[in-house]
Amino acid sequence: MPKKKTKSEKELNLKFTGKMSILIELEGHGPLEFRVNDLQVVKDAVQVILDHTNNKTPVNSYDKREQKTMQKLLDGIE
């Protein structure tokens, strides 16, 4: 039987924008970057990552300076 949520537990509700940048390291070359602006592709990519990592993968959090840098990458996606 599923555990009931208590008042102190909060649900995580993520609303994706549809923009995504995937950075892949290559040996002997610079990184390869995929820039995507499609909500379904973003959702599918997240699902694939979660499925293949058994729902356990490191997730970074950024300070304000790093957040600005990351946001500039996403803002450049059309």
C-alpha positions as CSV (number, residue, x, y, z in Angstrom):
1,M,0.0,0.0,0.0
2,P,1.5,3.4,-1.0
3,K,2.7,5.6,1.8
4,K,0.5,8.7,2.4
5,K,2.2,12.1,2.1
6,T,2.5,14.0,5.3
7,K,2.0,17.8,5.4
8,S,5.7,18.3,5.6
9,E,6.4,16.4,2.4
10,K,6.4,18.5,-0.7
11,E,6.0,17.3,-4.3
12,L,8.7,18.2,-6.8
13,N,7.0,19.7,-9.8
14,L,9.3,20.4,-12.7
15,K,8.1,22.5,-15.7
16,F,10.6,22.2,-18.6
17,T,10.9,25.1,-21.1
18,G,11.9,22.8,-24.0
19,K,15.4,24.2,-24.2
20,M,18.3,21.8,-23.6
21,S,22.1,21.8,-24.1
22,I,23.9,18.5,-24.0
23,L,27.7,18.6,-23.6
24,I,29.6,15.5,-24.5
25,E,33.4,15.1,-24.0
26,L,35.4,13.7,-26.9
27,E,38.9,12.3,-26.8
28,G,41.3,14.3,-28.9
29,H,38.8,17.0,-29.8
30,G,36.8,19.7,-28.1
31,P,33.4,19.0,-26.6
32,L,30.4,18.3,-28.7
33,E,27.3,20.3,-27.9
34,F,23.7,19.5,-28.9
35,R,21.3,22.4,-28.7
36,V,17.6,21.5,-28.6
37,N,14.5,23.6,-28.5
38,D,11.7,21.0,-28.4
39,L,9.8,20.2,-25.2
40,Q,9.1,16.5,-26.1
41,V,12.8,15.9,-27.0
42,V,13.8,17.4,-23.6
43,K,11.3,15.2,-21.8
44,D,12.4,12.1,-23.7
45,A,16.1,12.9,-23.0
46,V,15.5,13.3,-19.3
47,Q,13.5,10.0,-19.3
48,V,16.3,8.1,-21.1
49,I,18.9,9.5,-18.6
50,L,16.8,8.6,-15.6
51,D,16.0,5.1,-17.0
52,H,19.7,4.3,-17.8
53,T,21.0,5.7,-14.5
54,N,18.4,3.8,-12.4
55,N,16.9,7.2,-11.4
56,K,20.2,8.0,-9.6
57,T,22.5,10.5,-11.3
58,P,24.3,13.6,-10.0
59,V,22.6,16.9,-10.6
60,N,24.4,20.2,-10.3
61,S,23.1,23.3,-8.6
62,Y,24.7,26.6,-9.6
63,D,25.5,29.8,-7.7
64,K,24.2,33.1,-9.2
65,R,27.3,33.6,-11.3
66,E,27.3,30.0,-12.7
67,Q,23.6,30.3,-13.3
68,K,24.0,33.3,-15.5
69,T,26.6,31.5,-17.6
70,M,24.4,28.4,-18.0
71,Q,21.3,30.6,-18.8
72,K,23.3,32.4,-21.5
73,L,23.8,29.0,-23.2
74,L,20.1,28.2,-23.1
75,D,19.1,31.8,-24.2
76,G,21.2,31.3,-27.3
77,I,19.0,28.4,-28.4
78,E,16.4,29.4,-31.0
